[in-house]
Amino acid sequence: MNPNKGNKDDGSLKDLWLGIGITIGIYPLGLLILFVFSPIFFAYLCIAVIGLIIIPIVSFTKGKKRLGQGALIGLGLNILLFTACFGILLSNLGG
């Protein structure tokens, strides 16, 4: 008797990894833009932050639960990457 047997409409693990991949892919794209087109980096950063928040919201409203969960996991990993790099930057500037 498995209570989750009838709940097959959540999505697959492929959707979960797709959500993680999309949100994590925003980070290296930002690094590429920083090194190649540095004048537009801050505009990209604003758009990326809005995109990272919008992707899980849209996924959950369209019923793609696993994609939304993956996007939230990727959002958490992006926050950790941004704060770790910012901490390294501040510690190196301090002396």
C-alpha positions as CSV (number, residue, x, y, z in Angstrom):
1,M,0.0,0.0,0.0
2,N,1.9,3.0,-1.3
3,P,0.0,6.3,-0.7
4,N,2.0,8.0,-3.5
5,K,1.2,5.4,-6.1
6,G,-1.6,7.4,-7.7
7,N,0.4,10.7,-7.7
8,K,2.3,10.2,-11.0
9,D,1.6,13.7,-12.3
10,D,4.4,15.4,-10.4
11,G,6.9,15.2,-13.3
12,S,10.1,13.3,-13.7
13,L,13.6,13.7,-12.4
14,K,14.5,15.0,-15.9
15,D,12.4,18.1,-15.1
16,L,14.1,18.5,-11.8
17,W,17.6,18.4,-13.4
18,L,16.4,20.7,-16.1
19,G,15.3,23.3,-13.6
20,I,18.6,23.0,-11.8
21,G,20.5,23.3,-15.1
22,I,18.6,26.3,-16.2
23,T,19.2,28.3,-13.0
24,I,22.8,27.2,-12.6
25,G,23.4,28.0,-16.3
26,I,22.6,31.7,-15.5
27,Y,25.8,31.9,-13.3
28,P,28.4,31.0,-16.0
29,L,26.5,33.1,-18.5
30,G,27.0,36.0,-16.1
31,L,30.7,35.3,-15.8
32,L,31.0,35.2,-19.6
33,I,29.1,38.5,-19.9
34,L,31.3,40.0,-17.2
35,F,34.5,39.1,-19.1
36,V,33.4,39.8,-22.6
37,F,30.8,42.6,-22.3
38,S,31.5,44.2,-19.0
39,P,29.6,47.5,-19.5
40,I,26.3,45.6,-19.6
41,F,27.0,43.3,-16.6
42,F,24.9,45.2,-14.1
43,A,21.9,45.2,-16.4
44,Y,22.4,41.5,-16.9
45,L,22.6,41.0,-13.2
46,C,19.3,42.7,-12.6
47,I,17.6,40.7,-15.3
48,A,19.1,37.5,-14.0
49,V,17.9,38.1,-10.5
50,I,14.4,38.7,-11.7
51,G,14.6,35.6,-13.9
52,L,15.8,33.5,-11.1
53,I,12.7,34.5,-9.1
54,I,10.2,34.3,-12.0
55,I,11.2,30.8,-13.2
56,P,10.0,28.9,-10.2
57,I,6.8,30.9,-9.9
58,V,5.9,30.3,-13.6
59,S,6.8,26.6,-13.2
60,F,4.6,26.1,-10.2
61,T,1.7,28.0,-11.8
62,K,1.9,25.9,-15.0
63,G,1.8,22.7,-12.9
64,K,5.4,21.7,-13.5
65,K,6.2,20.8,-9.9
66,R,9.5,19.1,-10.5
67,L,10.8,21.9,-12.7
68,G,9.9,24.4,-10.0
69,Q,11.6,22.4,-7.4
70,G,14.7,22.2,-9.5
71,A,14.6,25.9,-10.1
72,L,14.4,26.5,-6.4
73,I,17.3,24.2,-5.8
74,G,19.3,26.1,-8.5
75,L,18.3,29.4,-7.0
76,G,19.7,28.3,-3.6
77,L,22.9,27.2,-5.2
78,N,23.2,30.5,-7.1
79,I,22.7,32.4,-3.8
80,L,25.5,30.3,-2.2
81,L,27.8,30.9,-5.2
82,F,27.2,34.7,-5.3
83,T,27.7,35.1,-1.6
84,A,30.8,32.9,-1.5
85,C,32.4,34.8,-4.4
86,F,31.4,38.2,-2.8
87,G,33.0,37.0,0.5
88,I,36.2,36.1,-1.2
89,L,36.3,39.4,-3.0
90,L,35.8,41.3,0.2
91,S,38.4,39.3,2.1
92,N,41.0,39.9,-0.6
93,L,40.2,43.7,-0.8
94,G,40.6,44.0,3.0
95,G,44.3,43.3,3.1
